[in-house]
Amino acid sequence: METQRTLEAVAIKDGKWWEISIPELDQVTAAKKLSEVQEYAESLATAILNVPEGSVTVNVTYGLPESSRECIACVLRYLIDRCNATES
């Protein structure tokens, strides 16, 4: 009996596509729809590891694109500055 393997993946929206990365396998794939991300991640893992479908669990974490992270950081800095100004 084969042991169930668990991998971590990160999916980030890049334009019209979801880029799915599995760092442990050093592999990337892409899905057009959010609803396809989990399936594509599992399919990539089973293909690369050459194991039967269902023998790998892939935990997908959804990340923000760099531009969104920068925007959020900017808003947070603004809010902190406003709070600090109000306390003075």
Helices and strands as residue ranges (DSSP letters): E 5-14, E 17-22, G 23-25, E 27-31, G 34-36, H 37-49, E 56-63, H 66-87
